[in-house]
Amino acid sequence: MNDYITTSDVIIIGGGASGLMCAGFAGQKGLHTVVLDRANKVGKKILMSGGGRCNFTNYFVEPDNYLCANPHFVKSALSRYTQWDFISLVEKHQIPYHERKHGELFCDNSAKDILKMLIEECPPDKVDIRTKCDIDNIQYENDYFVLKTNIGTFKAKQLVIASGGLSIPTMGASGFGYQVAEQFGHSVLPTRAGLVPFTFSDATKGLTERLSGLAHDSAIYNERRTFRENILFTHRGISGPAALQLSNYWHTSEEIQINLFPETDIEAVLFEAKQNAPKALLKNILAKSLAKSFVQELEDLFWKDLATTLMGEMQDKALRKIAQQLQSWTLKPSGTEGYRTAEVTLGGVHTDEVSSKTMESKKQKGLFLIGEVLDVTGHLGGFNFQWAWASAFAAGESLIACKN
Ligand SMILES: Cc1cc2nc3c(=O)[nH]c(=O)nc-3n(C[C@H](O)[C@H](O)[C@H](O)COP(=O)(O)OP(=O)(O)OC[C@H]3O[C@@H](n4cnc5c(N)ncnc54)[C@H](O)[C@@H]3O)c2cc1C
């Protein structure tokens, strides 16, 4: 144990997206800021994000893109540091980027550009970034947060928790932020993995294994939300952007539904085929819009007994039923892949106990909470990073120089 004591204006726990961003704002205000991260390097999730290209924000950020027990909580921070502010920063650093579908913005080259930018935004004479730092305990003594760590003792009157959520533990994720929040009297809403593939233990498991690698443009939905994009069959279940999005709105043991023809009135198509292609088989009609292997699986599921019946001989009632099954295929996931592959953590520190303007705790003066540790979860598409940037700005704005 190192006995050296470092006193600063601000200590930030976590050198990820929100922590580095906040350190930049604080450092630029002239505040001596120490960032402590337990991992061997900062910003690991940034580097792996967006398939290595970091989907850093989205052209169309709205409060409705976020899940939070208090849906109004995100409004203030998102409106004061917008996607346009972050895009300006990216442009200032001459990072080439492009838009993919739905307003999602990605780096042309590498997520490394975003991490480099965040670090460059931290004035080196003001911001001290320490890695491989294990925090043993935190005490609040005489207006100071005192952090005992394996690399010394750190003291400051302001402490920012930016330690993220539980997803991808191998990248340094921990529940530490929740523990610290609880230590200072906060309540933590139950956490669960979000933006995560569904898994199955029933017959669907075999089907997804056999179709593994196949993607299909679908609408996937439950009573809470509908998402329209690709679903992807995998060896373990169903992934793909639409499935990941719905996972945020799914609870254990609930069913989900998939419309395999979101753009087409498939019932009308089948009736037309009965009229105009009476000698065809249903599977041949469907194979015009679905992969043959997929049609075969659907046949085994829904119309095995009619596999050899010609379209012209199909009863109207049977066609209506099949159309309905194709547009509301009901599945019951056994679970999700969990934190191992989840992009985010749902739940977290209850936002009712945190100022939506400053991100300061209402329970403990000088304590700030930003990023994913809070009960704020974005949709897929750059919304989680935008929350990290916006909440970091809100806290950064209200951090002050302290007389030490
Ligand atoms: C595979 C993957 C891809 C993603 N892609 C995207 C994307 O393209 N777009 C998007 O918007 N979002 C994406 N996300 C989500 C996004 O990465 C997070 O929402 C965001 O990083 C949260 O920022 P944060 O600062 O709260 O936490 P993080 O960025 O996770 O940073 C937390 C930091 O705290 C450190 N830490 C944890 N525990 C301790 C402790 N006990 N002591 C000290 N330090 C600690 C960690 O090492 C880490 O550096 C992705 C997530 C994953 C897992």
The ligand as an SDF file (V2000), in Angstrom:
LIG
                    3D

 53 58  0  0  0  0  0  0  0  0999 V2000
  -19.5220   -4.1430  -27.1420 C   0  0  0  0  0  0  0  0  0  0  0  0
  -20.1280   -2.8000  -26.8800 C   0  0  0  0  0  0  0  0  0  0  0  0
  -20.3570   -1.9390  -27.9450 C   0  0  0  0  0  0  0  0  0  0  0  0
  -20.9670   -0.7120  -27.7320 C   0  0  0  0  0  0  0  0  0  0  0  0
  -21.1670    0.1130  -28.7920 N   0  0  0  0  0  0  0  0  0  0  0  0
  -21.7720    1.3160  -28.5920 C   0  0  0  0  0  0  0  0  0  0  0  0
  -21.9320    2.2260  -29.6720 C   0  0  0  0  0  0  0  0  0  0  0  0
  -21.4460    2.0040  -30.7940 O   0  0  0  0  0  0  0  0  0  0  0  0
  -22.6100    3.3920  -29.4220 N   0  0  0  0  0  0  0  0  0  0  0  0
  -23.0960    3.7190  -28.1710 C   0  0  0  0  0  0  0  0  0  0  0  0
  -23.6830    4.7750  -28.0020 O   0  0  0  0  0  0  0  0  0  0  0  0
  -22.8820    2.8910  -27.1240 N   0  0  0  0  0  0  0  0  0  0  0  0
  -22.2350    1.7250  -27.2950 C   0  0  0  0  0  0  0  0  0  0  0  0
  -22.0120    0.8900  -26.2380 N   0  0  0  0  0  0  0  0  0  0  0  0
  -22.4270    1.3480  -24.8880 C   0  0  0  0  0  0  0  0  0  0  0  0
  -21.3850    2.3570  -24.3490 C   0  0  0  0  0  0  0  0  0  0  0  0
  -20.1010    1.7880  -24.4870 O   0  0  0  0  0  0  0  0  0  0  0  0
  -21.6460    2.6800  -22.8900 C   0  0  0  0  0  0  0  0  0  0  0  0
  -22.9900    3.0700  -22.7250 O   0  0  0  0  0  0  0  0  0  0  0  0
  -20.7390    3.8030  -22.4110 C   0  0  0  0  0  0  0  0  0  0  0  0
  -19.3880    3.4350  -22.5660 O   0  0  0  0  0  0  0  0  0  0  0  0
  -21.0090    4.1410  -20.9570 C   0  0  0  0  0  0  0  0  0  0  0  0
  -20.1030    5.1080  -20.5530 O   0  0  0  0  0  0  0  0  0  0  0  0
  -19.6480    5.1730  -19.0350 P   0  0  0  0  0  0  0  0  0  0  0  0
  -18.6300    6.2430  -18.9410 O   0  0  0  0  0  0  0  0  0  0  0  0
  -20.8170    5.2530  -18.1450 O   0  0  0  0  0  0  0  0  0  0  0  0
  -18.9860    3.7580  -18.7380 O   0  0  0  0  0  0  0  0  0  0  0  0
  -17.7470    3.0370  -19.4470 P   0  0  0  0  0  0  0  0  0  0  0  0
  -17.4450    3.6550  -20.7570 O   0  0  0  0  0  0  0  0  0  0  0  0
  -18.0600    1.6050  -19.3800 O   0  0  0  0  0  0  0  0  0  0  0  0
  -16.5470    3.3780  -18.4870 O   0  0  0  0  0  0  0  0  0  0  0  0
  -16.4880    2.9230  -17.1660 C   0  0  0  0  0  0  0  0  0  0  0  0
  -15.0460    2.9120  -16.7420 C   0  0  0  0  0  0  0  0  0  0  0  0
  -15.0160    2.6870  -15.3370 O   0  0  0  0  0  0  0  0  0  0  0  0
  -13.9770    1.7740  -15.0530 C   0  0  0  0  0  0  0  0  0  0  0  0
  -14.3160    1.0990  -13.7920 N   0  0  0  0  0  0  0  0  0  0  0  0
  -15.2590    0.1560  -13.5750 C   0  0  0  0  0  0  0  0  0  0  0  0
  -15.2190   -0.2210  -12.2980 N   0  0  0  0  0  0  0  0  0  0  0  0
  -14.2260    0.4830  -11.6930 C   0  0  0  0  0  0  0  0  0  0  0  0
  -13.7010    0.5340  -10.3760 C   0  0  0  0  0  0  0  0  0  0  0  0
  -14.1480   -0.2880   -9.4320 N   0  0  0  0  0  0  0  0  0  0  0  0
  -12.6780    1.3700  -10.1160 N   0  0  0  0  0  0  0  0  0  0  0  0
  -12.1780    2.1690  -11.0920 C   0  0  0  0  0  0  0  0  0  0  0  0
  -12.6310    2.1630  -12.3550 N   0  0  0  0  0  0  0  0  0  0  0  0
  -13.6470    1.3350  -12.6470 C   0  0  0  0  0  0  0  0  0  0  0  0
  -13.9430    0.8490  -16.2520 C   0  0  0  0  0  0  0  0  0  0  0  0
  -12.6810    0.2160  -16.3810 O   0  0  0  0  0  0  0  0  0  0  0  0
  -14.2270    1.8240  -17.3970 C   0  0  0  0  0  0  0  0  0  0  0  0
  -13.0460    2.3640  -17.9370 O   0  0  0  0  0  0  0  0  0  0  0  0
  -21.3670   -0.3200  -26.4180 C   0  0  0  0  0  0  0  0  0  0  0  0
  -21.0960   -1.1830  -25.3550 C   0  0  0  0  0  0  0  0  0  0  0  0
  -20.4740   -2.3980  -25.5770 C   0  0  0  0  0  0  0  0  0  0  0  0
  -20.2030   -3.2820  -24.3980 C   0  0  0  0  0  0  0  0  0  0  0  0
  1  2  1  0
  2  3  1  0
  2 52  2  0
  3  4  2  0
  4  5  1  0
  4 50  1  0
  5  6  2  0
  6  7  1  0
  6 13  1  0
  7  8  2  0
  7  9  1  0
  9 10  1  0
 10 11  2  0
 10 12  1  0
 12 13  2  0
 13 14  1  0
 14 15  1  0
 14 50  1  0
 15 16  1  0
 16 17  1  0
 16 18  1  0
 18 19  1  0
 18 20  1  0
 20 21  1  0
 20 22  1  0
 22 23  1  0
 23 24  1  0
 24 25  2  0
 24 26  1  0
 24 27  1  0
 27 28  1  0
 28 29  2  0
 28 30  1  0
 28 31  1  0
 31 32  1  0
 32 33  1  0
 33 34  1  0
 33 48  1  0
 34 35  1  0
 35 36  1  0
 35 46  1  0
 36 37  1  0
 36 45  1  0
 37 38  2  0
 38 39  1  0
 39 40  1  0
 39 45  2  0
 40 41  1  0
 40 42  2  0
 42 43  1  0
 43 44  2  0
 44 45  1  0
 46 47  1  0
 46 48  1  0
 48 49  1  0
 50 51  2  0
 51 52  1  0
 52 53  1  0
M  END
$$$$
